[in-house]
Amino acid sequence: AQSVAQPEDQVNVAEGNPLTVKCTYSVSGNPYLFWYVQYPNRGLQFLLKYITGDNLVKGSYGFEAEFNKSQTSFHLKKPSALVSDSALYFCAVRSGYSSASKIIFGSGTRLSIRP
Amino acid sequence: DAGVTQSPTHLIKTRGQQVTLRCSPKSGHDTVSWYQQALGQGPQFIFQYYEEEERQRGNFPDRFSGHQFPNYSSELNVNALLLGDSALYLCASSLGDRGYTFGSGTRLTVV
């Protein structure tokens, strides 16, 4: 069975500082990893994904994520946080590349950027 | 190019009633997945439809059922509503091995 863990319910960062939102996963087979962001009363917006290749993946709004196979982690990062980055962030995993595999989400991490 | 459209955006139902939620996928997408997101939690997978059939199902009771139409749109039906069914219901569409595009969701409140 596949699963995703986001160990931090909330992350607080000052504007301009780097941010990291942690994610670890468990799947059988090759992982297909995602980060999504959710603003209040809205659906999920895609940020980035890892399929294969370079372990550092760049996505929307200046976010990037680092895939670490040995630690089964896929942490989301940004070099300089903006107040507008404040939102709920979800890590997700799919076992394998087949569209028949469902995507499983973590419990989410609330990112709060203070001015 | 329209994204994923869900209707209605909000609704209130009484315990024991039945509800139908609708989803129109993004143009060109052929697969629809439904998720339930309770307040303060991550989305939980309900089921996925492809070629008008349920292809995968999460850990939800039979009260939750669905349908996919030839134009790829989909419905989620919930019978005998419980207070615990109150949540944001998200529809996501996809094509092949690409990621999902989500709709804005339907907020269901059961009273």
Interface residues (C-beta under 8 A of the other chain):
Chain A: Q6 Y32 F34 Y36 N41 R42 G43 L44 Q45 F46 K49 F90 Y97 S98 S99 A100 S101 K102 I103 I104 F105 G106 S107 G108
Chain B: V4 Q6 T31 S33 Y35 Q41 G42 P43 Q44 F45 Q48 Y50 R55 Q56 G58 L90 A92 S94 L95 G96 D97 R98 G99 Y100 T101 F102 G103 S104 G105 R107
